[in-house]
Amino acid sequence: MSPPRGEGAPATWRQATRLVRGGTRRSPHGETSEALWLTSGYVYASAAEAEARFRGDREGFMYSRYGNPTVAMLEERLALLEGSEDCFATASGMAAVYAALMCQLKAGDRVVGAKALFGSCHHILTQILPRFGIEVALVDGPRLDQWEAALRPSAACVFLETPANPTLELIDIGAVASLARRAGASLIVDNVFATPLHQHPLELGADVVIYSMTKHIDGQGRCLGGAVLGTRSFIREKLQTFMRHTGACLSPFNAWIMLKGLETLALRVEQMCANALRVAQALASENRVTRVLYPGLASHAQHDLARRQMQGFGSVVSFELDGGQLAAHRFLDALRLFDISNNLGDTKSLATHPTTTTHRAMGAEARKEIGVTDGMVRLSVGLEDVQDLVDDIRQALAD
């Protein structure tokens, strides 16, 4: 019997088809849109059936903390998009980061990470993991000699984000993957800035990829979500058990929103990246701007690596102003179109001051080490007319 129309043969589908149809499970009603299964639990025909499901002898859902049909559709679609064997959706991006690490770490283990990290990721590595007796070493991400030295002792995990938030620093994933493999470490890559469209860490040698789906995948400021992708054995044997018992699972409603977001992901991200490049070029021509950070500019220190490793340069642009925090805040307050917000990857263009928001908790010394200055502003470029965005930036700089 052939599968129902709209299902089956996903291995032969190209990216755009996977984004729209991957993982679809239609009920007997034959609905066009993915069904939203708002249920916490499930019923069984008999006590023996319940026992068989919990024992793992029979397929089926048991409790929505363990699994849910709407969430399962999202996980399958993401796995198809990423080219991974499996996926587990989480309540937020930070839940994905924490679970990907903690499901495979124990006291006495060692983690090597990049210094340039989102503030909350930095907090997990430097403040939370050491409380559990886990040693953490941080290195300058682009410095392969530092990775090699830090990985010379054995390590359990390597954690990095590339491009980094908010410095847009890049790390050679393939090179670090080789060093991690030699040290017996699992490489976890936060791929949020690049999106699954423009960078493929698993193909470059990473073991695990994580996303904050709150960003581009939702992309419209509606809800939180995260995802962890990797081999079936990692997801089922390590991560799934950890998640089932700690509870940071994704709600069915948020999963449904993310499924809708995936349908337009490519259309949105391609335009946002094109707009970001135009914004970066405009900023580079402004006398009041001392430095522009965007991988798509030839002036970026790792532009050649970006061209080799990425298929697009992202929707985030960072830049620096003379005058420190005062100048940065004056610029932000003068914006009329950009919203001041610490989110990113949204259809609406957003601006924030990392020193006093996303990276405030790191402390001045840690920020200085990764190049987050008081005069730095991070822009998340959206889908407005790019000339309107450029005009807004120029009037704010002139204010």
KEMARTI-960363 format. One line per 4 residues: number of its first residue (from 1); their letters; for each residue x, y, z of N, C-alpha, C. Coordinates in steps of 0.1 Angstrom, whole numbers, plus 5000, padded with zeros to 4 digits. Layout:
NUM	a	X,Y,Z,X,Y,Z,X,Y,Z  ...
***
This chain:
1	mspp	5009,4988,5000,5000,5000,5000,5009,5012,5000  5006,5022,4991,5015,5034,4990,5011,5043,5002  5021,5051,5006,5019,5060,5018,5009,5071,5013  5002,5077,5023,4992,5088,5020,4999,5100,5012
5	rgeg	4992,5106,5004,4998,5118,4996,5003,5128,5006  5015,5133,5003,5021,5143,5012,5031,5136,5022  5032,5123,5022,5041,5116,5031,5050,5107,5022  5060,5102,5029,5069,5092,5022,5080,5098,5014
9	apat	5090,5090,5010,5101,5094,5001,5109,5107,5005  5110,5110,5018,5117,5123,5021,5132,5123,5017  5138,5111,5016,5152,5111,5013,5155,5116,4999  5145,5116,4990,5147,5121,4977,5143,5136,4975
13	wrqa	5138,5142,4986,5133,5155,4985,5145,5165,4986  5143,5176,4979,5153,5187,4980,5149,5196,4992  5158,5206,4995,5157,5214,5007,5143,5220,5009  5139,5227,4998,5126,5235,4999,5114,5226,5002
17	trlv	5114,5214,4996,5103,5204,4999,5104,5199,5013  5116,5197,5018,5117,5192,5032,5112,5202,5042  5115,5215,5039,5111,5226,5048,5096,5227,5049  5089,5223,5038,5074,5224,5038,5067,5212,5042
21	rggt	5073,5200,5038,5065,5187,5040,5072,5177,5049  5084,5179,5053,5092,5169,5061,5085,5166,5074  5084,5153,5077,5078,5148,5089,5063,5149,5091  5056,5153,5080,5042,5154,5081,5035,5141,5085
25	rrsp	5026,5142,5095,5018,5130,5100,5004,5135,5099  4996,5129,5090,4982,5133,5089,4973,5123,5096  4963,5128,5103,4954,5120,5110,4944,5114,5100  4935,5106,5104,4925,5100,5094,4916,5111,5088
29	hget	4916,5123,5094,4908,5135,5089,4915,5141,5076  4927,5138,5074,4934,5143,5062,4936,5158,5062  4939,5164,5073,4941,5179,5074,4952,5184,5065  4951,5196,5060,4961,5202,5052,4973,5207,5061
33	seal	4970,5215,5071,4980,5219,5080,4983,5209,5090  4995,5209,5095,4999,5199,5105,4989,5201,5117  4985,5189,5123,4976,5190,5134,4983,5194,5147  4976,5201,5155,4981,5206,5168,4975,5196,5179
37	wlts	4984,5188,5184,4979,5178,5194,4981,5183,5208  4971,5190,5213,4972,5196,5226,4968,5186,5237  4977,5177,5241,4973,5167,5251,4986,5164,5259  4983,5162,5272,4994,5159,5281,4997,5144,5281
41	gyvy	4986,5136,5280,4988,5121,5281,4980,5114,5270  4981,5101,5270,4975,5092,5260,4969,5080,5267  4959,5074,5261,4952,5063,5266,4956,5050,5259  4954,5039,5265,4958,5026,5260,4946,5016,5260
45	asaa	4946,5007,5250,4935,4998,5249,4934,4988,5261  4946,4986,5267,4946,4976,5278,4959,4979,5286  4959,4973,5298,4970,4975,5307,4983,4969,5301  4981,4958,5293,4992,4951,5287,4998,4960,5276
49	eaea	4990,4968,5269,4995,4977,5259,5003,4988,5265  4998,4994,5276,5006,5004,5284,5019,4999,5288  5019,4986,5293,5032,4980,5297,5041,4979,5285  5036,4975,5274,5044,4972,5262,5051,4985,5257
53	rfrg	5043,4996,5258,5048,5009,5253,5059,5014,5263  5057,5013,5276,5067,5018,5285,5079,5009,5285  5078,4996,5281,5089,4987,5280,5097,4989,5267  5090,4996,5258,5097,4998,5245,5094,4988,5235
57	dreg	5085,4979,5237,5082,4968,5228,5072,4972,5217  5065,4983,5220,5055,4987,5211,5056,5002,5209  5055,5006,5196,5056,5021,5193,5043,5028,5197  5045,5040,5201,5034,5048,5205,5037,5059,5216
61	fmys	5029,5069,5217,5032,5079,5227,5026,5076,5241  5033,5080,5251,5030,5077,5265,5026,5089,5273  5034,5100,5271,5032,5112,5279,5039,5123,5271  5033,5135,5271,5039,5145,5262,5052,5151,5266
65	rygn	5057,5148,5278,5070,5151,5282,5080,5141,5275  5075,5129,5272,5083,5119,5265,5082,5121,5250  5071,5125,5245,5069,5126,5230,5055,5130,5227  5053,5137,5216,5040,5142,5212,5039,5142,5196
69	ptva	5028,5139,5190,5028,5138,5176,5032,5151,5169  5028,5163,5174,5032,5176,5168,5047,5178,5169  5052,5175,5181,5066,5177,5184,5074,5167,5175  5069,5155,5173,5076,5145,5165,5077,5149,5151
73	mlee	5067,5156,5146,5067,5161,5132,5078,5171,5130  5079,5180,5140,5090,5190,5140,5104,5184,5141  5105,5175,5149,5118,5168,5151,5123,5161,5138  5113,5154,5132,5117,5147,5119,5120,5157,5108
77	rlal	5113,5168,5107,5115,5178,5097,5129,5185,5099  5132,5188,5112,5146,5194,5115,5157,5184,5111  5155,5171,5115,5165,5161,5112,5167,5160,5097  5156,5160,5089,5158,5160,5074,5165,5172,5069
81	legs	5162,5183,5075,5169,5196,5070,5183,5196,5074  5187,5191,5086,5201,5191,5091,5209,5180,5085  5202,5169,5080,5209,5158,5076,5214,5149,5087  5207,5150,5098,5211,5142,5110,5202,5129,5111
85	edcf	5206,5120,5119,5199,5108,5121,5186,5110,5130  5188,5120,5140,5177,5122,5149,5177,5136,5155  5167,5139,5162,5165,5153,5168,5157,5152,5180  5160,5160,5190,5151,5162,5202,5148,5177,5204
89	atas	5135,5180,5204,5132,5194,5206,5131,5198,5221  5135,5210,5224,5136,5214,5238,5128,5227,5240  5126,5231,5253,5117,5242,5256,5124,5256,5252  5137,5256,5250,5144,5269,5246,5157,5265,5241
93	gmaa	5164,5275,5235,5177,5273,5230,5187,5269,5242  5186,5276,5253,5195,5273,5264,5192,5260,5270  5180,5255,5270,5177,5241,5274,5184,5231,5265  5185,5234,5252,5192,5226,5243,5207,5226,5246
97	vyaa	5213,5237,5249,5227,5238,5252,5230,5230,5265  5222,5232,5275,5225,5226,5288,5223,5210,5287  5213,5206,5280,5210,5192,5279,5221,5185,5270  5225,5191,5259,5235,5185,5251,5248,5183,5258
101	lmcq	5251,5192,5268,5263,5190,5276,5261,5180,5287  5251,5182,5295,5249,5175,5308,5245,5160,5305  5239,5157,5294,5235,5143,5292,5247,5134,5290  5259,5140,5288,5271,5132,5285,5282,5135,5294
105	lkag	5280,5143,5304,5291,5147,5313,5289,5142,5327  5300,5140,5335,5300,5136,5349,5311,5142,5356  5311,5142,5369,5322,5147,5377,5335,5141,5373  5345,5150,5372,5358,5146,5367,5361,5147,5352
109	drvv	5350,5149,5345,5352,5151,5330,5358,5165,5327  5362,5167,5315,5368,5179,5311,5361,5184,5298  5359,5198,5298,5352,5204,5286,5362,5215,5281  5363,5216,5268,5371,5226,5262,5361,5235,5253
113	gaka	5361,5248,5256,5352,5256,5248,5359,5269,5243  5352,5275,5234,5357,5288,5229,5353,5299,5238  5362,5309,5239,5359,5321,5248,5347,5329,5244  5346,5331,5230,5336,5339,5225,5323,5332,5224
117	lfgs	5314,5334,5234,5301,5327,5235,5290,5337,5239  5278,5333,5237,5267,5340,5242,5267,5340,5257  5263,5351,5264,5265,5352,5278,5260,5340,5286  5248,5335,5283,5243,5324,5291,5251,5311,5288
121	chhi	5256,5309,5276,5264,5297,5274,5277,5299,5282  5283,5311,5282,5295,5313,5290,5292,5310,5305  5281,5314,5310,5277,5311,5324,5276,5296,5326  5271,5289,5317,5270,5274,5319,5284,5268,5320
125	ltqi	5293,5272,5311,5306,5266,5311,5314,5271,5323  5314,5283,5326,5323,5289,5337,5317,5288,5351  5304,5288,5352,5298,5289,5366,5291,5276,5370  5283,5270,5361,5275,5258,5364,5283,5245,5364
129	lprf	5289,5243,5352,5296,5230,5351,5307,5227,5362  5315,5238,5366,5325,5235,5376,5318,5231,5390  5306,5235,5392,5299,5231,5405,5298,5216,5406  5297,5210,5394,5295,5195,5394,5308,5188,5393
133	giev	5319,5195,5395,5333,5188,5394,5337,5186,5380  5332,5194,5370,5336,5193,5356,5346,5204,5353  5358,5201,5349,5368,5210,5345,5365,5217,5332  5367,5230,5331,5365,5237,5318,5377,5245,5315
137	alvd	5381,5244,5302,5392,5252,5297,5386,5260,5285  5389,5273,5284,5384,5282,5273,5396,5287,5265  5394,5287,5252,5405,5290,5243,5400,5301,5233  5409,5308,5226,5406,5317,5216,5402,5309,5203
141	gprl	5389,5310,5200,5384,5301,5189,5391,5300,5176  5396,5311,5170,5404,5310,5158,5418,5304,5159  5423,5302,5172,5436,5298,5174,5437,5283,5175  5440,5276,5164,5440,5261,5164,5451,5256,5173
145	dqwe	5462,5264,5175,5473,5259,5184,5467,5259,5199  5459,5268,5202,5453,5268,5215,5443,5256,5217  5435,5253,5207,5427,5241,5207,5435,5228,5209  5446,5227,5201,5454,5216,5202,5461,5214,5216
149	aalr	5465,5225,5222,5471,5224,5235,5461,5220,5246  5449,5226,5245,5439,5224,5255,5433,5210,5254  5434,5204,5241,5429,5191,5239,5439,5180,5241  5451,5184,5244,5462,5174,5245,5459,5164,5257
153	psaa	5454,5169,5268,5448,5160,5278,5435,5155,5272  5430,5144,5277,5417,5139,5272,5406,5149,5276  5395,5149,5268,5384,5158,5270,5371,5150,5267  5360,5153,5273,5347,5146,5271,5340,5154,5260
157	cvfl	5340,5167,5261,5332,5176,5251,5340,5188,5247  5337,5192,5235,5341,5205,5230,5329,5213,5226  5328,5226,5230,5317,5234,5228,5321,5247,5221  5314,5250,5210,5317,5263,5203,5305,5268,5196
161	etpa	5305,5281,5193,5295,5287,5184,5302,5295,5173  5298,5293,5161,5304,5300,5150,5294,5303,5139  5292,5315,5135,5298,5328,5140,5293,5330,5155  5302,5337,5162,5300,5339,5176,5292,5351,5179
165	nptl	5285,5351,5190,5276,5362,5194,5283,5371,5204  5285,5384,5202,5281,5392,5191,5293,5396,5182  5304,5390,5184,5316,5394,5177,5317,5389,5162  5309,5379,5159,5309,5373,5145,5322,5366,5143
169	elid	5329,5362,5153,5342,5355,5152,5339,5341,5146  5347,5336,5137,5345,5323,5131,5355,5313,5136  5351,5300,5137,5360,5289,5141,5360,5279,5130  5371,5274,5126,5372,5263,5116,5367,5250,5122
173	igav	5355,5247,5118,5348,5235,5124,5355,5222,5121  5359,5221,5108,5366,5208,5104,5379,5206,5111  5387,5217,5113,5399,5215,5120,5398,5212,5135  5388,5219,5141,5386,5216,5155,5380,5202,5157
177	asla	5371,5198,5148,5365,5184,5148,5376,5174,5148  5386,5176,5140,5398,5166,5139,5405,5165,5152  5407,5177,5158,5414,5177,5171,5406,5171,5182  5393,5174,5182,5384,5168,5192,5383,5153,5191
181	rrag	5382,5148,5178,5382,5133,5176,5394,5127,5181  5406,5133,5179,5418,5127,5184,5419,5127,5199  5412,5136,5206,5412,5137,5220,5401,5128,5226  5392,5122,5218,5381,5114,5223,5369,5123,5227
185	asli	5368,5135,5222,5358,5144,5227,5347,5145,5217  5335,5148,5222,5323,5150,5213,5322,5165,5210  5321,5169,5198,5321,5183,5194,5306,5187,5192  5303,5197,5200,5289,5203,5200,5291,5217,5194
189	vdnv	5283,5220,5183,5283,5233,5176,5270,5240,5178  5270,5252,5183,5258,5261,5183,5258,5268,5169  5248,5264,5161,5248,5269,5147,5237,5280,5145  5233,5287,5156,5222,5296,5155,5224,5307,5145
193	fatp	5235,5313,5145,5238,5325,5136,5238,5321,5121  5243,5309,5118,5244,5305,5104,5231,5299,5099  5223,5294,5108,5211,5287,5105,5214,5273,5098  5205,5264,5098,5207,5251,5091,5208,5253,5076
197	lhqh	5205,5264,5071,5206,5267,5056,5220,5270,5052  5227,5277,5060,5240,5283,5055,5253,5277,5062  5251,5267,5070,5263,5260,5076,5259,5246,5080  5267,5236,5077,5264,5222,5080,5275,5216,5089
201	plel	5274,5218,5102,5285,5213,5110,5287,5198,5110  5276,5190,5109,5278,5176,5109,5286,5171,5097  5284,5178,5085,5292,5175,5073,5307,5178,5075  5309,5188,5084,5323,5193,5087,5330,5185,5098
205	gadv	5322,5176,5104,5329,5167,5114,5323,5168,5128  5313,5178,5131,5307,5179,5144,5299,5167,5147  5297,5164,5160,5289,5153,5165,5275,5157,5168  5273,5169,5173,5260,5174,5178,5259,5189,5173
209	viys	5247,5192,5169,5243,5206,5165,5231,5210,5173  5232,5223,5178,5221,5228,5186,5216,5241,5180  5203,5244,5182,5197,5256,5178,5188,5262,5189  5187,5275,5189,5176,5282,5195,5166,5284,5184
213	mtkh	5155,5277,5184,5145,5279,5174,5138,5292,5175  5139,5298,5187,5134,5311,5190,5138,5321,5179  5150,5319,5174,5156,5328,5164,5150,5326,5151  5158,5323,5141,5153,5323,5127,5142,5313,5124
217	idgq	5142,5302,5131,5132,5291,5128,5118,5296,5131  5115,5302,5143,5103,5309,5145,5104,5322,5137  5114,5330,5141,5117,5342,5133,5107,5353,5133  5097,5352,5141,5086,5362,5141,5082,5366,5155
221	grcl	5092,5364,5165,5090,5369,5179,5078,5363,5186  5075,5350,5183,5063,5345,5189,5065,5336,5201  5075,5327,5200,5076,5317,5211,5091,5312,5212  5093,5305,5223,5107,5299,5226,5107,5284,5221
225	ggav	5119,5280,5218,5121,5266,5214,5136,5263,5211  5140,5251,5213,5154,5247,5210,5154,5233,5204  5166,5229,5199,5167,5216,5192,5181,5211,5194  5182,5198,5196,5195,5191,5196,5195,5180,5185
229	lgtr	5205,5180,5176,5205,5170,5166,5218,5163,5166  5218,5150,5162,5229,5141,5162,5226,5127,5158  5234,5118,5162,5232,5104,5158,5220,5099,5166  5214,5088,5160,5203,5082,5167,5207,5076,5181
233	sfir	5219,5071,5182,5223,5065,5195,5225,5076,5205  5231,5088,5201,5232,5099,5210,5219,5104,5215  5210,5106,5206,5197,5112,5209,5189,5102,5218  5188,5090,5214,5180,5080,5221,5186,5075,5234
237	eklq	5199,5073,5234,5205,5066,5246,5210,5076,5256  5214,5088,5252,5219,5098,5261,5210,5109,5264  5206,5116,5253,5199,5129,5255,5184,5126,5259  5178,5116,5252,5163,5114,5255,5161,5110,5269
241	tfmr	5169,5102,5275,5168,5098,5289,5169,5110,5298  5179,5118,5296,5181,5130,5304,5169,5140,5303  5164,5142,5291,5153,5151,5289,5140,5146,5295  5138,5133,5294,5125,5127,5299,5125,5129,5315
245	htga	5136,5129,5321,5136,5130,5335,5139,5144,5341  5143,5153,5332,5145,5167,5337,5134,5176,5332  5128,5173,5321,5115,5179,5318,5115,5191,5309  5126,5196,5303,5126,5208,5295,5122,5205,5281
249	clsp	5110,5199,5279,5106,5195,5266,5098,5207,5260  5096,5206,5247,5089,5216,5239,5074,5214,5240  5067,5225,5241,5052,5223,5241,5047,5221,5227  5036,5213,5226,5030,5210,5213,5027,5223,5205
253	fnaw	5021,5233,5212,5018,5246,5205,5030,5252,5200  5041,5253,5207,5053,5259,5202,5059,5251,5191  5058,5238,5191,5063,5230,5180,5055,5233,5168  5042,5235,5169,5033,5238,5157,5038,5251,5151
257	imlk	5040,5261,5160,5045,5274,5155,5058,5272,5147  5067,5264,5153,5080,5262,5146,5079,5255,5132  5069,5246,5132,5066,5239,5119,5062,5249,5109  5053,5259,5113,5049,5269,5103,5061,5278,5100
261	glet	5070,5281,5109,5081,5289,5107,5091,5283,5096  5093,5269,5097,5102,5263,5088,5097,5264,5073  5084,5265,5071,5079,5266,5058,5084,5278,5050  5087,5289,5058,5091,5301,5051,5106,5305,5055
265	lalr	5113,5295,5061,5126,5298,5066,5136,5303,5055  5136,5295,5044,5146,5299,5034,5142,5313,5028  5130,5315,5025,5126,5328,5019,5130,5340,5028  5127,5338,5042,5131,5349,5051,5146,5351,5052
269	veqm	5153,5340,5055,5167,5340,5058,5175,5346,5046  5172,5342,5034,5179,5347,5022,5178,5362,5021  5166,5367,5023,5164,5381,5022,5170,5389,5033  5169,5383,5045,5176,5389,5057,5191,5390,5055
273	cana	5197,5380,5050,5211,5380,5047,5215,5390,5037  5207,5391,5026,5210,5401,5016,5209,5415,5022  5199,5417,5030,5197,5430,5037,5209,5433,5047  5214,5423,5054,5224,5424,5063,5237,5429,5056
277	lrva	5240,5423,5045,5252,5426,5037,5251,5441,5033  5240,5446,5028,5238,5460,5025,5240,5469,5037  5235,5465,5048,5236,5473,5060,5251,5474,5065  5258,5462,5064,5272,5462,5068,5280,5471,5058
281	qala	5277,5470,5046,5284,5479,5036,5282,5494,5039  5269,5497,5042,5266,5511,5045,5273,5515,5058  5274,5507,5068,5281,5510,5081,5295,5512,5078  5301,5504,5069,5316,5505,5067,5319,5519,5060
285	senr	5310,5526,5055,5312,5538,5048,5310,5550,5058  5306,5548,5070,5303,5558,5079,5315,5562,5088  5319,5575,5088,5331,5579,5095,5330,5577,5111  5318,5577,5116,5316,5576,5130,5317,5561,5135
289	vtrv	5317,5552,5125,5318,5538,5129,5333,5534,5128  5338,5529,5138,5353,5525,5139,5356,5511,5134  5346,5502,5135,5348,5488,5130,5335,5482,5127  5334,5474,5116,5322,5467,5113,5325,5452,5113
293	lypg	5317,5444,5119,5320,5430,5120,5309,5422,5113  5312,5417,5101,5303,5409,5093,5311,5399,5084  5308,5386,5085,5317,5377,5077,5316,5379,5062  5305,5385,5057,5304,5388,5043,5312,5399,5038
297	lash	5319,5407,5046,5327,5418,5042,5342,5413,5040  5348,5417,5030,5362,5413,5027,5371,5418,5039  5367,5428,5046,5375,5433,5057,5374,5424,5070  5365,5415,5070,5364,5405,5082,5377,5397,5082
301	aqhd	5382,5395,5094,5395,5388,5095,5394,5374,5090  5382,5368,5090,5381,5354,5086,5371,5352,5074  5372,5362,5066,5363,5362,5054,5365,5350,5045  5378,5346,5043,5381,5334,5035,5375,5322,5041
305	larr	5376,5320,5055,5370,5309,5061,5355,5309,5060  5349,5320,5061,5335,5322,5059,5330,5317,5045  5338,5320,5035,5334,5316,5022,5336,5301,5020  5346,5295,5027,5348,5281,5026,5337,5273,5034
309	qmqg	5334,5278,5045,5326,5270,5055,5311,5273,5055  5307,5285,5050,5293,5289,5050,5288,5291,5036  5275,5290,5035,5268,5292,5022,5261,5305,5022  5262,5312,5033,5256,5326,5035,5262,5332,5047
313	fgsv	5261,5345,5049,5269,5351,5059,5260,5356,5071  5248,5353,5071,5240,5356,5083,5232,5369,5083  5223,5371,5093,5215,5382,5094,5219,5392,5105  5231,5389,5111,5235,5398,5122,5248,5405,5118
317	vsfe	5248,5418,5122,5259,5427,5119,5262,5434,5132  5275,5434,5136,5279,5442,5148,5289,5453,5144  5289,5464,5151,5298,5475,5148,5302,5482,5161  5312,5490,5160,5317,5498,5171,5317,5513,5168
321	ldgg	5314,5520,5179,5314,5535,5179,5324,5540,5189  5330,5551,5185,5338,5558,5195,5329,5564,5205  5334,5565,5218,5326,5571,5228,5319,5561,5238  5322,5548,5236,5318,5538,5245,5303,5537,5247
325	qlaa	5299,5533,5259,5285,5531,5262,5276,5543,5259  5281,5554,5262,5273,5567,5260,5269,5568,5245  5279,5566,5236,5277,5567,5222,5268,5556,5217  5270,5544,5222,5261,5533,5218,5247,5535,5222
329	hrfl	5245,5540,5234,5231,5542,5239,5224,5554,5232  5232,5564,5229,5227,5575,5221,5222,5571,5207  5230,5562,5201,5227,5557,5188,5214,5549,5189  5213,5540,5198,5201,5531,5200,5189,5539,5202
333	dalr	5190,5550,5211,5178,5558,5214,5174,5566,5202  5183,5569,5193,5179,5577,5181,5173,5569,5170  5174,5556,5171,5168,5548,5160,5152,5549,5160  5147,5550,5148,5132,5551,5147,5125,5539,5141
337	lfdi	5133,5531,5134,5128,5519,5127,5132,5506,5135  5145,5505,5137,5150,5493,5145,5144,5494,5159  5139,5482,5164,5135,5481,5178,5147,5478,5187  5147,5483,5199,5157,5479,5208,5153,5466,5215
341	snnl	5160,5455,5212,5156,5442,5217,5168,5433,5217  5169,5424,5227,5180,5415,5227,5178,5402,5219  5167,5401,5213,5164,5389,5204,5171,5391,5191  5171,5381,5182,5177,5382,5169,5170,5372,5160
345	gdtk	5173,5373,5147,5167,5364,5137,5152,5366,5134  5147,5378,5138,5133,5382,5136,5131,5389,5123  5118,5388,5118,5115,5396,5106,5116,5411,5108  5115,5415,5120,5116,5429,5124,5131,5432,5127
349	slat	5137,5442,5123,5151,5446,5126,5152,5450,5141  5162,5445,5147,5164,5447,5162,5178,5452,5164  5180,5459,5175,5193,5464,5179,5195,5463,5194  5207,5460,5198,5210,5459,5212,5224,5462,5215
353	hptt	5226,5465,5228,5240,5469,5233,5245,5457,5242  5253,5448,5236,5257,5436,5243,5263,5438,5257  5271,5448,5259,5277,5450,5272,5267,5452,5283  5255,5458,5281,5246,5460,5291,5234,5450,5290
357	tthr	5234,5441,5280,5222,5432,5279,5228,5417,5278  5230,5412,5266,5232,5398,5264,5245,5393,5271  5255,5402,5272,5268,5398,5278,5272,5405,5291  5261,5412,5297,5264,5419,5309,5269,5410,5320
361	amga	5264,5398,5322,5268,5390,5333,5282,5384,5332  5288,5385,5320,5301,5379,5318,5312,5387,5326  5309,5400,5328,5319,5408,5335,5329,5415,5325  5334,5426,5329,5342,5434,5320,5355,5427,5315
365	eark	5361,5419,5323,5374,5412,5319,5371,5402,5308  5361,5394,5310,5357,5383,5301,5353,5390,5287  5345,5401,5288,5341,5407,5276,5353,5413,5268  5362,5418,5276,5374,5424,5269,5382,5413,5262
369	eigv	5383,5401,5268,5390,5390,5262,5385,5386,5248  5371,5387,5247,5365,5383,5234,5362,5395,5225  5366,5407,5229,5364,5418,5220,5350,5425,5220  5343,5423,5231,5330,5430,5233,5333,5443,5240
373	tdgm	5332,5454,5233,5335,5467,5238,5323,5474,5242  5325,5485,5250,5313,5493,5255,5307,5500,5243  5314,5502,5232,5309,5509,5221,5303,5500,5210  5302,5487,5213,5297,5478,5203,5281,5478,5203
377	vrls	5276,5477,5191,5261,5476,5189,5259,5463,5180  5249,5455,5184,5246,5444,5175,5233,5446,5168  5232,5444,5155,5220,5446,5148,5216,5432,5142  5203,5429,5144,5197,5418,5137,5188,5423,5126
381	vgle	5192,5421,5114,5186,5427,5102,5174,5419,5098  5163,5426,5096,5150,5419,5093,5146,5420,5078  5133,5421,5076,5128,5421,5062,5122,5434,5058  5125,5445,5065,5120,5458,5060,5128,5461,5047
385	dvqd	5123,5472,5040,5131,5476,5029,5145,5481,5033  5155,5476,5027,5168,5478,5032,5172,5493,5032  5167,5500,5022,5170,5514,5022,5165,5522,5034  5153,5518,5038,5147,5523,5050,5156,5520,5062
389	lvdd	5162,5508,5063,5170,5505,5074,5183,5513,5074  5189,5514,5062,5201,5522,5060,5198,5537,5064  5187,5542,5060,5184,5556,5063,5182,5558,5078  5176,5548,5085,5174,5549,5099,5188,5549,5106
393	irqa	5197,5540,5102,5210,5540,5108,5217,5553,5106  5217,5559,5094,5224,5571,5091,5218,5583,5099  5205,5583,5101,5199,5595,5109,5203,5593,5123  5204,5580,5128,5207,5578,5142,5222,5582,5145
397	lad	5230,5579,5135,5245,5582,5136,5247,5597,5136  5238,5604,5129,5239,5619,5128,5233,5626,5139  5225,5619,5147,5218,5626,5158,5227,5632,5168
***
